[in-house]
Amino acid sequence: MNQFICVRLIQANGMDLSLFQFDYDLTFSVFFMNADKTLYGRYGSRSSVEEATKDISLLGLRNSMESALNLHKGYPANRSLLSGKTGPKVKYAVPELYPALKGKFTSFINYTGNVVASCIHCHQVRDEERRQFRNQSKAIPDPVLFPWPMPNVIGISMDPDGKSRILTVEKGSTAHDAGLRQGDEIETLNGQSIISTADIQWVLHQSKPLDSIQTTVLRNGERKHLEIALKESWRNDSDISWRVTTWDLRRMVTGGLLLESLPSTEKSKRGLPENQTALRVKHVGQYGDHAVAKRAGFQKEDIIIEFDGRHDIRNETDLIAHAMKTRMPGKIVPVKIYRKGKKLDLQLKMQ
């Protein structure tokens, strides 16, 4: 740690969005960078509400820090390995320039007044990015709807204690077909040096449908060159239900409902086929725009069995994605539910 100059940012006010591009749903994110703003890598990943630290560890952070120091020692000769870590140009230089935030926030927190109300949270950046499309009745692009995909979308899980070591590979997955195997250490993706799971997410976040990701792994001391061929809709396997920014998506398309998939055993008890949509209402919003579903007659423990004519929706993420891409604000969507042994027809107004 004493080899780093540590700087802590505690708010998004005034944050340089051309430089600090990361998963804005995180509560902890690390940037390793040179004084000239060259990025060596990122650290910080999350995929669960209940297990907030399952994807990170102190040992994993230490290993990434050591790798960043090694990259620093080789700089600038290794500049080509780092060029892809800097993000594309942004529309708004800082968060407070987003239309919905402009005038409400400044570049600084008001420590002499209402501190909480003057602080921009990181997740508000993603919220506003999505609203830019929604307010114009445009479908939200997949990279914005499914940001920072975890490696499991291509079939691998990473060792939280390792730098970039693969813990498991799902048979038949994109990663498995590419030749990745358990225990492999991912060294580079598309020519970028990889020092953490967050670095893998960065490459995935920048990737497009049908892209081929050139991959170098270290396996039993031997370096292997592989190619990960992404499928057309690979991002759709992402789970966004854990994200803070999904609360605003729920407002837009479920009127404030929090949904969970019904287990197979409970589907069977109700006589529902295994592939039938079955999403249980876990929570019903009570106030403002988050109470639209409540006013439409939805109740906790209702089971949604059909949404907008579809009965093949797998989970809450699928439902949100369908509505955000195809049902714009003002549209009335029919919903069939199962409540206490009876089937009922309700409607939801998109926002």
C-alpha positions in Angstrom: 0.0 0.0 0.0 2.9 2.4 0.8 3.9 2.2 -2.9 0.6 3.9 -3.9 -0.6 7.5 -3.5 -4.2 6.9 -2.3 -7.0 9.2 -3.1 -10.6 8.6 -2.0 -13.6 10.0 -3.8 -16.8 10.0 -1.7 -19.3 11.6 -4.1 -19.9 11.7 -7.8 -20.2 15.6 -7.8 -17.6 16.9 -10.3 -16.5 13.4 -11.2 -14.7 13.2 -14.6 -16.9 10.8 -16.5 -14.4 10.6 -19.3 -11.9 9.1 -16.9 -13.9 7.4 -14.1 -15.9 4.9 -16.1 -16.9 1.9 -14.0 -19.9 0.0 -12.7 -21.9 2.8 -11.2 -24.0 0.3 -9.1 -20.9 -0.5 -6.9 -20.3 0.9 -3.5 -16.6 0.2 -3.7 -14.4 0.6 -6.8 -10.6 1.1 -7.2 -8.7 2.6 -10.1 -5.0 1.9 -10.5 -3.5 4.7 -12.6 -0.4 6.6 -13.5 0.0 10.3 -12.7 -0.6 11.0 -16.5 -4.0 9.3 -16.1 -3.0 6.1 -17.9 -5.1 3.3 -16.4 -3.4 0.1 -15.3 -6.6 -1.5 -14.3 -9.8 -1.5 -12.2 -10.9 -3.5 -9.1 -14.4 -4.0 -7.7 -17.1 -6.4 -8.8 -20.6 -7.3 -7.5 -23.4 -9.7 -8.5 -25.6 -10.0 -5.5 -27.6 -8.0 -2.9 -27.3 -10.5 -0.2 -23.7 -11.4 -0.7 -22.1 -8.0 -1.5 -18.5 -9.2 -1.1 -18.7 -12.7 -2.7 -16.8 -11.4 -5.8 -14.0 -9.6 -4.0 -11.6 -10.1 -1.2 -8.6 -8.5 0.5 -6.3 -11.1 -1.0 -7.8 -10.5 -4.4 -7.3 -6.8 -4.0 -3.7 -7.4 -2.9 -3.0 -9.5 -6.0 -4.4 -6.9 -8.3 -2.4 -4.2 -6.6 0.8 -6.2 -7.1 -0.1 -6.6 -10.8 -0.7 -2.9 -11.1 2.7 -2.2 -9.6 4.3 -4.6 -12.1 2.6 -2.8 -15.0 3.8 0.5 -13.6 7.4 -0.8 -13.5 7.1 -1.7 -17.2 5.5 1.7 -18.2 5.7 3.2 -20.8 7.1 0.3 -22.8 3.8 -1.6 -22.1 1.6 1.2 -23.2 -0.1 -0.9 -25.9 -1.4 -3.3 -23.2 -3.1 -0.3 -21.5 -4.6 1.8 -24.3 -7.9 -0.1 -24.4 -8.5 0.6 -20.7 -9.5 4.2 -21.3 -13.1 4.6 -22.1 -14.8 6.3 -25.1 -15.9 9.9 -25.2 -18.9 10.8 -23.1 -21.9 13.1 -23.7 -21.7 14.8 -20.4 -18.3 15.7 -18.8 -19.6 15.5 -15.2 -22.8 14.1 -13.6 -24.3 17.5 -12.7 -24.6 18.3 -16.4 -27.2 15.6 -17.1 -30.5 17.5 -17.8 -32.3 16.0 -14.8 -29.5 16.8 -12.4 -28.5 20.2 -13.8 -29.5 23.0 -11.5 -30.2 20.6 -8.6 -26.6 19.8 -7.9 -23.2 21.5 -8.1 -19.6 20.3 -8.4 -19.3 20.2 -4.6 -21.3 18.8 -1.6 -22.8 21.5 0.6 -21.2 20.7 3.9 -22.7 23.8 5.5 -26.3 23.0 4.5 -28.1 19.8 3.5 -25.2 17.4 2.9 -27.3 14.4 1.8 -29.5 16.3 -0.7 -26.4 17.9 -2.3 -24.5 14.7 -2.9 -24.7 12.9 -6.3 -24.6 9.1 -5.9 -22.7 7.1 -8.5 -25.8 5.1 -9.4 -27.6 8.3 -10.5 -25.2 8.5 -13.5 -26.6 5.2 -14.9 -30.2 6.3 -13.9 -29.9 9.4 -16.0 -28.2 7.6 -18.9 -31.2 5.3 -19.2 -33.8 8.1 -18.7 -32.2 9.9 -21.7 -33.6 7.1 -23.9 -36.9 6.5 -22.0 -37.9 10.1 -22.0 -37.5 10.1 -25.8 -39.6 6.9 -26.0 -36.5 5.0 -27.4 -35.5 1.5 -26.6 -32.6 1.4 -24.2 -29.5 -0.2 -25.9 -28.2 -3.4 -24.4 -24.9 -2.0 -23.2 -26.9 0.6 -21.1 -29.6 -1.9 -20.0 -27.1 -4.7 -19.2 -23.9 -2.8 -18.1 -20.7 -4.4 -16.9 -21.6 -8.0 -17.4 -20.1 -10.5 -15.0 -18.0 -13.3 -16.6 -20.7 -15.8 -15.9 -22.6 -14.5 -19.0 -20.0 -16.4 -21.1 -19.9 -19.3 -18.7 -17.0 -18.7 -16.2 -16.8 -17.7 -12.6 -13.7 -16.1 -11.2 -11.7 -16.8 -8.0 -12.2 -13.8 -5.7 -8.9 -14.4 -4.1 -7.1 -14.6 -7.4 -6.0 -11.9 -9.8 -7.8 -13.3 -12.8 -8.0 -17.0 -12.2 -10.9 -19.0 -13.4 -12.7 -20.9 -10.7 -15.3 -22.8 -12.8 -16.2 -23.2 -16.5 -19.8 -24.2 -17.5 -19.8 -27.0 -20.0 -21.3 -26.1 -23.3 -20.9 -22.3 -22.6 -19.3 -19.7 -24.8 -16.1 -19.8 -22.7 -16.0 -23.6 -22.7 -16.4 -23.7 -26.5 -13.5 -21.2 -26.7 -11.2 -23.6 -24.8 -11.1 -21.9 -21.4 -10.7 -24.2 -18.5 -10.8 -24.2 -14.7 -7.5 -22.9 -13.2 -6.6 -20.8 -16.3 -5.1 -17.4 -15.5 -6.5 -14.8 -17.9 -3.5 -12.6 -19.0 -5.0 -10.6 -21.8 -8.3 -9.9 -23.5 -8.2 -8.1 -26.9 -4.6 -7.1 -26.1 -5.4 -5.6 -22.7 -3.6 -6.7 -19.6 -6.1 -8.2 -17.2 -5.5 -7.8 -13.5 -9.0 -8.3 -12.0 -12.5 -9.5 -12.6 -13.4 -5.8 -13.1 -11.0 -5.7 -16.0 -12.7 -8.7 -17.6 -16.0 -6.9 -17.1 -14.6 -3.8 -18.8 -13.7 -5.7 -21.9 -17.2 -7.4 -22.0 -18.9 -4.1 -21.4 -17.2 -2.6 -24.5 -17.9 -5.7 -26.6 -20.7 -6.0 -29.2 -22.8 -8.9 -30.4 -20.9 -11.5 -32.5 -17.5 -10.0 -31.5 -14.5 -12.3 -31.1 -12.4 -11.6 -28.0 -8.8 -12.5 -28.5 -7.7 -14.2 -25.3 -4.4 -15.2 -23.7 -4.3 -17.6 -20.7 -1.6 -19.1 -18.6 -2.2 -22.8 -18.0 0.2 -25.0 -16.1 3.0 -22.6 -17.0 2.1 -22.7 -20.7 0.7 -19.7 -22.5 -2.3 -20.4 -24.8 -4.0 -18.2 -27.3 -7.8 -18.6 -27.6 -10.7 -16.8 -29.1 -14.1 -16.2 -27.4 -16.9 -15.9 -30.0 -19.8 -13.9 -28.5 -23.3 -14.8 -29.5 -25.9 -12.3 -30.8 -27.8 -11.9 -27.6 -25.1 -12.8 -25.1 -25.8 -9.8 -22.8 -29.4 -11.0 -22.2 -28.1 -13.6 -19.8 -27.0 -10.9 -17.4 -28.8 -10.5 -14.1 -29.6 -6.9 -13.3 -32.1 -7.6 -10.5 -29.5 -6.9 -7.7 -28.6 -3.4 -9.1 -29.7 -0.2 -7.3 -30.5 1.3 -10.7 -33.0 -1.5 -11.4 -35.4 0.2 -8.9 -36.0 3.0 -11.4 -36.5 0.4 -14.1 -39.2 -1.3 -11.9 -40.9 2.1 -11.6 -41.0 2.4 -15.4 -42.3 -1.1 -16.3 -43.7 -2.8 -13.2 -45.1 0.2 -11.4 -43.0 -0.5 -8.4 -43.2 -4.3 -8.2 -40.3 -6.4 -7.0 -40.5 -9.8 -8.5 -38.8 -13.2 -7.9 -38.9 -16.4 -9.9 -41.2 -19.1 -8.5 -39.3 -22.3 -7.7 -40.1 -25.4 -9.9 -41.7 -27.2 -6.9 -44.2 -24.4 -6.4 -44.9 -24.2 -10.1 -45.8 -27.9 -10.0 -48.1 -27.4 -7.0 -50.0 -24.9 -9.0 -50.2 -27.0 -12.1 -47.9 -24.6 -14.1 -45.6 -26.0 -16.8 -41.8 -25.7 -16.1 -41.3 -23.2 -18.9 -44.3 -21.1 -17.9 -43.8 -17.6 -16.7 -44.2 -17.6 -12.9 -42.9 -14.5 -11.1 -44.0 -13.9 -7.6 -44.7 -10.4 -6.3 -42.2 -10.0 -3.4 -42.9 -6.3 -2.8 -45.5 -3.7 -3.9 -44.4 -0.1 -3.9 -46.6 2.2 -1.8 -45.8 5.8 -2.9 -45.8 8.0 -5.9 -44.8 6.5 -9.3 -43.7 3.3 -7.4 -47.3 2.7 -6.4 -48.8 2.4 -9.9 -49.0 -1.3 -9.6 -50.7 -1.0 -6.2 -53.3 1.3 -7.7 -53.8 -1.2 -10.6 -54.8 -3.9 -8.1 -51.6 -5.9 -7.7 -50.9 -7.5 -4.3 -48.0 -9.1 -2.6 -47.8 -12.9 -3.3 -49.5 -12.5 -6.7 -48.0 -14.8 -9.3 -47.5 -13.2 -12.8 -48.1 -15.9 -15.3 -48.3 -13.8 -18.5 -47.0 -10.4 -19.3 -47.9 -8.5 -22.5 -49.1 -11.7 -24.1 -45.9 -13.5 -23.2 -45.8 -16.6 -21.0 -42.2 -17.6 -21.6 -40.5 -14.9 -19.5 -37.9 -16.5 -17.4 -37.2 -14.0 -14.6 -37.6 -10.4 -13.6 -34.6 -9.3 -15.7 -36.3 -10.8 -18.8 -39.6 -9.0 -18.0 -37.8 -5.6 -17.5 -35.8 -6.0 -20.7 -38.9 -6.9 -22.8 -40.8 -3.8 -21.6 -37.8 -1.4 -21.8 -37.2 -2.3 -25.4 -40.7 -2.6 -26.7 -43.2 -0.8 -24.5 -42.8 2.9 -24.2 -44.3 5.3 -21.6 -48.1 5.5 -21.7 -48.5 2.0 -23.1 -51.1 -0.2 -21.3 -49.8 -3.7 -20.9 -52.1 -6.6 -20.0 -51.0 -8.9 -17.2 -52.4 -12.3 -16.1 -51.9 -13.2 -12.5 -52.5 -16.2 -10.2 -54.0 -15.3 -6.8 -55.2 -17.7 -4.2 -56.1 -20.4 -6.8 -57.8 -17.9 -9.2 -56.6 -16.4 -12.4 -57.1 -12.7 -12.8 -56.5 -10.1 -15.6 -54.9 -6.8 -14.6 -53.2 -4.0 -16.5 -50.0 -1.9 -16.0 -49.3 1.5 -17.4 -45.7 2.0 -18.6 -43.9 5.0 -17.3 
